[in-house]
Amino acid sequence: MKDAESAALCAVALAKKHGSDEVTADELLLGCLQAISRFGIAQLGPWTIDVEALGVDWLDRPERNGAKVAYSQAVVDILDLAARIARSDDSAIRVEHMLAAFAGEETGLMRELKKEHGITGSAWRAAIANLKHSALAEPTPDSSPRVVRDFLSPEEAAVELGLHVQTVRAYVRSGKLPAHRLAGERAIRIRRKDLEKILEPLQPET
C-alpha cells in the first residue's frame, strides 16, 4: 500500500473511532506518523514518537470500506500544501510531503509535539528530508516496460497530476473532471486524455 494512502486510511479510521464524520488535522498527522512507524514507533531524526501513546492502535489495519467521512478545511489546506511541496520535489504526493506540510502548524497535536520534543519547523523539515533517503526511499525501478493505459483509477489520476486523491475525487464530484463508472459497480475510471481538461495555460505576466 502506498504510504500516503495508508496515512489517509489511518486518519479516516481514527475519525470513525472518535465518532466524527470529519477528519481533523490531528488525525491526519497521526495517520502520517503511523504510516512511517515500525512496531508503533515513528523515528524522525532525533525524536522517537510512540504512536500507541498517542492513541493509535498500530496493530489495527484500517479498512477501505465503511461509513464515509469528510476532510475538515484544515486537512484540505494541509493536503493542498503537501501537493505543492510534492510538485517542488517533482514527485507524486507521498507521506513525507504530508508530514512536511505540518512544519508550520502551531496548534493541536503538532503544537504538543513541538513543545514536548523542542521541535522547530526547520528541524522538522530536515528530519523529514532524511526520511526520503532511508525508510521511505522508493524502490529501484526494474527494466520492465511501462504500460500506459487509457483509463485510470482516481488514485492513478492523482499520481499523474501530482495531487491528492481526495482532490481528484472532488473534481469528479463537481463535474470539473469527467469520469465513468464501471457498469454495475461503484468503481470509477478517468480517461487519461480528460486529465488535460482541468489544466489551463498560464498567462505570462505583463
NORGIHU-V71437 format. One record per backbone hydrogen bond with DSSP energy under -0.5 kcal/mol. CO is the residue of the C=O (numbers start at 1). NH is the residue of the N-H. If there is no record, write none. Layout:
CO|NH / CO|NH
//
This chain:
2|6 / 3|7 / 4|8 / 5|9 / 6|10 / 7|11 / 8|12 / 9|13 / 10|14 / 11|15 / 12|16 / 13|17 / 14|18 / 15|20 / 16|19 / 21|70 / 23|72 / 24|28 / 25|29 / 26|30 / 27|31 / 28|32 / 29|33 / 30|34 / 31|35 / 32|36 / 33|37 / 34|37 / 38|41 / 40|42 / 40|51 / 40|52 / 41|38 / 41|43 / 42|44 / 42|49 / 43|45 / 44|47 / 47|44 / 47|49 / 48|50 / 49|42 / 49|51 / 50|54 / 51|56 / 52|55 / 55|57 / 56|58 / 57|60 / 60|62 / 70|23 / 72|76 / 73|77 / 74|78 / 75|79 / 76|80 / 77|81 / 78|82 / 79|83 / 80|84 / 81|85 / 82|86 / 83|87 / 84|88 / 85|89 / 86|91 / 87|90 / 94|97 / 94|98 / 95|99 / 96|100 / 97|101 / 99|102 / 100|103 / 102|105 / 107|110 / 107|111 / 108|112 / 109|113 / 110|114 / 111|115 / 112|116 / 113|117 / 114|118 / 114|119 / 120|124 / 121|125 / 122|126 / 123|127 / 124|128 / 125|129 / 126|130 / 127|131 / 128|132 / 130|133 / 131|134 / 131|136 / 134|137 / 146|148 / 147|149 / 150|192 / 152|190 / 153|157 / 154|158 / 155|159 / 156|160 / 157|161 / 158|162 / 158|163 / 164|167 / 164|168 / 165|169 / 166|170 / 167|171 / 168|172 / 169|173 / 170|174 / 171|175 / 171|176 / 171|177 / 172|175 / 180|189 / 182|185 / 187|182 / 189|180 / 190|152 / 191|194 / 191|195 / 192|195 / 193|196 / 194|197 / 195|198 / 196|199 / 201|203
//
